[in-house]
Amino acid sequence: MDDRTLRLRAVRAAARELGLTDDGLRDVYARTIGSRSAAGASAADLGRVLDALRAAGWVPKSRRRKGDRRPAGSAQARKIRALWVSAHNLGITYDPSETGLGEWIERQTGISAMNWVDPATLAKVIEALKSWIAREGGVDWPPADAGPLARAGR
């Protein structure tokens, strides 16, 4: 979704939360962008409309999507999250969010939250992610006991 569409949705949500009527929103458009319609408004124009709505008392809500899970904090969980984002950056996964990761972990382990998974199973999840990234992304992982010189390609 492009920036203009996201801002237009935010403008409509802000107007709804402020209780503006259609005419009231059109008045805000007229004052800020010089037109009573958002049809020809650019993303920057809509940004100015959002600023005007903030000045009128609108407070944006958190961008966190409904259902997003809070990140688990163990070292293994952080490594899994880093591997998950790396897999997304390589084009292997489509959803880099905590929700996407949680769904994948649930398919792998049968447990719905990463912070409920025991450390031994988390180690298996790490290895499964590494195998998937190696297979689909062409990443060549050095052996764990190779030492720093082998990792540097020497």
N, C-alpha and C positions, 0 to 999 in steps of 0.2 A: 504494500500500500504506500503510495507516495505521500510526501510531507503535506501537500495541500489537502488531501483527503483526510489525513489525521487531524490537521488543524480545524478543518470544517466540522468534523465530528466533535472535537473539543468545544468549538463555539456553540454548537447545538446543545451539547450537554450542559455547558455553563449557563446558557439562556434558560434551559429547563430548570436547573437548580436555583437560579435567581428568580424564577417565576415570571420571566419576560413573555409577553404575548408575541405573536408574529410581528405585529406592528411595532412593538417595543424593540425587538431585535433589528428590524429594518431601520429604525431610528438610530440605533447604535452603528449600523453599517453606514448610514448617511453621514453621521458625524465623523467617523474614523476613515472611511475609504472613499467617501463622496458618491456613493451609489447605494440605492436601497435594496440591492440584491448582491448575493455572493457569487452569482454565476460567473462573472468575469474577474473575480478577485484572485490575486496570486497568493502564494503561501505567505509572503511577507505582509500582504494586506490583511490576511486572516490573523497573522501574528499581532498586528496592531489592534485588531478587534479583540483578541484575547487579552491584550494589555488593558484595554478599556474595560472589559468585563472584570478583570482582576481589581482594577481601581474602583469598580462599583461594588466590590465585596465578595466576588467569587474566589473561592480557594480551591485550586486543583486537588483532586484526590490522588492518592498514590498510584503509580503506574503498574504496580504489582497486579498481575492477572489473578482472577479468582481461581483458586485451586493450586496456585504456585506453592511449592513446599519450601519451608525454611531450610537453608543449607545445614547439613550435619558438619560437625567441627573437627573430627579426628583427622590425623594425618592421612590415613587411608582414604577417607571420604574426600579430602582435598585433592588427593592424587586422582581419584576416580573422576571428580569434577573437571580437573585439568585435562585428563584424557578425553573426556566427553566433548569438551569445547574444541580440543584439537581435532577430534573426529569430525566435528561440524565444520571446522575450518578447512579440512581436507575434502569436504563434500560427501562424507559418508553418512552423516545424520542430517535430518532436516530440522529438528527442533533442539536448539541448544539450551533450552530452559531446564530448570529444576524439575518441572513436570515431565518433560520428555525423558530426562535421565531417570526419574523415579519409575516411570512406566517401563523403561527398558530393564531396570534392576528388578522390578516385580516379575517381568517375564523370565528373567534369568534365575531368580531365587525363590519366587513365590511369596516374597515378603514385600509389603507395599511401601515401606519407608527405609531409606538407607541407614538411618540411625538405629534401627531395630535389628540390623543384620550383624551377626557376630564377626569378629576379626578374621577368622579362618575363611568364612564365606566371602568377605570383602576382598581378601587376597585372590580368591578364585575369580571374582568379578574384575579385578584389575588385570589379571592374566587374560581373561576373555576379551576385555576391551583392547588390550595390546595385540592379541591375535587378530581381532577383527580389523584393527587399524593397519597391521602388517599385511593382511590379506587384501583388503579393499583399497588401502591408501598407498601401498607400496613402501611402507616404512620398514627399515631394517634395524631392529633393536639389537644393540650389542649384548653379549652375554652378561649376566649380572655380576659374575666374578672376574670380568676381563680387566678391571682396574682403569684408572684414569687415562693411561697412555693409549690403551686400545680404543677407548671412546673418542679420543682426539684424532684417531686415524693414523697413529704412528706405529 
